[in-house]
Amino acid sequence: MRSNHLSYGPKVIARFRAQKDSLPVRRNLSTGVSQWVTWACGTMEGMSYRATVRSRSSRPEMLVVDGLVLQVTRKAIKNMYLRIKPPQGDIVVSAPLRMTDGQIERFARERRSWILAQQQRIREARQRLADTAADGASRGGEPAGFIHDAASWWTPERRERAASAIDARLPALVEHWSAVIGKRPTHITLRAMTTRWGSCTPRTGRIRLNLQLGLLPPQYLEYVLVHEMTHLWASGHGAEFQRRMTQYLPDWRRLRRELNRYTTG
């Protein structure tokens, strides 16, 4: 494996050797390799530098905090991040390398109410999806989450219902947003996707929409269409894309958050 290194002059190297023994060392038990945990700008007085680290993360650990099971991965990051992962509501924590278990426990306890609320939301979404599969129609007309076993879930009746709903709304939406955006898709295809709500090939002008949008509230079909049509101007999700989305749909971030709550896998 290619090692990470920095190139400095002899004087700097000598100063670094004199200081490195004071740096705390953590041994990776899986590889037996010792690593310097503290590596920050300013260690060498008066010098500025940047180190590129290819791999600075640990294997996931399990930490139980007042009945909450946390999957903790320590990484070369500055802040701690917590997310609740569908479909089971797993609690996933990314923490800085030097953060102690005690700090992580306090972090989780302070957010316990939020964690439980998110897990409950995921459970309810799973139940709505199960109800949809059982009776052929979702409560309130809203399925919950991507359909992963598309072959068995998408019966001819469901396909027809979803496609008919999209066909009833799409022509008017395309006409309206083509005038606003200044670009028009060449083709729009409906597909039973399992990992995304839509996609766009800017070079050809082709847009693909998730068939499941036909079973969701209509504002989400409009949001995904505008999102993909904006890619006809901006291929990525950078500043230009965000500027245009804000111009076209000022509340697009709220719609994105709401739509992503339907994602259970």
N, C-alpha and C positions, 0 to 999 in steps of 0.2 A: 504493500500500500504506500502511496506517495505521502510523505510526511509534510505537515504544515510547518513553515518556517518563515522567518523574517531575515532580511539581509541588512546588517549594520557594519560600521567600521570597527576596528579593534578596540578603541577606547570605549565605545558604547557596549560592546560585548563584555568587556572586563567589568564595567559597572553593573551590567545585568547579572553576571555570575556572582558578584558580591551580594546582590539583593535577592536572588531567587531562592536561597535557602530559607528565607523568612516567609515565603509564600506557603499558605496551607495546601496540603496535598491530599487528594482523594484517590483511593485505589479502586479501579473498576474490577469488581470481583469476578465478572464473567470473562475478562480478558487478561487480568493480572497486570494491566498497564496503569502506571501512575500518571495522573494529570494534574497540572496546576489549575486550581479552581479559580483563583483570583488573577484576572488578566484584564486590566483596565487602563485606559488612557491616563497618563499622568504618573504611572509607576516609575518611569525614567524621567527624572526632573528635567524640564526644559526640552523634552523631545515629544514630537507628535508622530503618530504612526497609526496604521490600520492593519489588523491581522485578519486574515480570511480563514475561518475555521470550517472544515468540511463536515465534521460530525461532533457535536457537543451536546448530546442528550443521553439520558439513561433509559434503561428498560422500564416499562410501566410497573409501578408498585401499587399494592392495595393498602388503603388506609381507612379504618373504620372510625367514624366520628359520631358518637351518639346515635348509633344505628344506621347512619348513612355510610354507604360503601363508596369510597372515592378511588378512582383509577388515576394515579399520580405519575406524571412523566416530568422529570426535571430536564430543562433545556437551557441553552445559552441565551436567555431572554432577561429583560429587566423587570417585567411585571408579571403577576400571576393572572391566569385566565381560567374561567370555569364555564363549562357548558353542559347541558343536559342532552344526551344523545339518544335520539329515537332508534329503534322502536321500543326499547325496554326502559328508557329513562335512565340510562347509565350516567353517572356523574363523572365527568372527565376533567381533570385539572392539569394544566401546564404551569409549572413553577420554575423560578430561577434555580440554577444549580446549587446555590448555597443556602436556599431557604430551608429552614428546619421543619420537622413534622409539626412542632408546636405552632408555628406560624400558619401552616396550612390548615391545621385544626381550627384555629381562631377564625381564619378566613371563611371556612365552611360554616361554622356556627353562626357567624354574623349574617350569613345568607341562607340560613336554613329555611326560613319561610318562603323565600323565592324559589329555592330548590324544590320544595314539596309542591308548590303551586305549578311549577313547570312539569313535574312528573305527573301530577294529576291531569294536566292538560293533555299530555301525551297518551295517558291511559284512556281518556275520553275520546281522543281522536281514533285510537285503535278500536274502541268499541263501536264508534260510528261506522268505521270501515267494515267491521264484522257484520253490523246490522245491514249495511248496504249489500254485502255479498249474500246475506241470508234471504232478504225479502225482495231484492231486485230494485229497490228504490231507497235513496238515502233520506234521512230525516232532514226536513227543510230543504231538500234538493241539493245537499252539499256532501259529497264524498270526502273522506278524510285520508289524505296521503296518496302517494304514488301507488299505482297498482303494480306490484312486482311480478305476480304470477299472471301476467296479462293473458296468456293463452287460455287459461281456465276461467278467469274472471270476466273477460270481455265476451259475453254471449252475443249472438246476433241482435237480440232485443236491446241490450245496453248500447251496443255500437250504433244502432239506428237512432236511439233516443239522443245520444250525445252528438252525433253528426247532424241530426235535424236541428238541434238547438244552435249549434255553431252556424250552420247554413242559413238560419233565419236571421242571425245578427251580423255575420261577417261582411256581406257585400256593402252594407251601409257604413260599417266601420272602415273598410278599406277605402271607400270613396272619400270619406271625411278626412282620414289621416293622411292619405296621399296628397291632398291639397295642402294640409298643414305642414307636413314634413318636407314636401317637395320631391319625394321619391315614391315609386310604386313598385311593389314586388312583381316579379315576372310569373311566379307560380306560388301557390300556397297549398301545402299538403297536410292532411290530418293523419296523425299516427298515434298508436297506443304506446307512448313512450314510458319508460320506467325510471328514468333518472333526471329528466329535465322537462320544463314546461314548453319550451320552444327552442328553435335554433334557426340560424340564418347563414347563408353563403353569400356574402356581399358581391363576390365576383360575378355570380350568375343571377343574383336577385331572388333566389329561391328561399322561401320561408317554410318551416315545418312547425306545426302546432300540436300540442298534446291533445288527443281526443278527449281526455278527461276534463278539459276546460269546459266542454259542453254540459257537464254536470255540476259546475261550480256557479256561484253568483256571477252575473254578466260582467261586472267591473273587472274581473280578473282576465277574462278573454281580451278585453280592450287593453289592459295593461301589458299583457304578454305580446300582443300584436304591435303596440307602439314600441315596446322594448326591441323587438326583432327588426322592425322597420327602421329604427334609429341606427341599427348596425349597418344599414345601407349607406350611412354617412361615416360612421365610426366603427371600425371592426372590433376594437377592444372595449374595455369598460373604464377607460381612463377619463381624464378631465373633459375632453371633448364630448364623449358619450354622456357623462353626467350633466354637463351644461345643457346639452340638447334635451335630455330627458326632463330636466327641471323646467325648461322652456315649454315643452309640450304638455307634461303632466306634473304640475308642481308637487303633488302629493304622491309621487311614484314610489318613494322609499317606504311610505306607510303601506301602500298596496303590496309591495314586495314582501314586507314583513308578514303581513296577513296571509299572503299566498303561501309563504314558506311554512306556515303553521300546519298546512295540510300535508306536509312532507313527513311521513312516519318511517322512512327507511333511508 
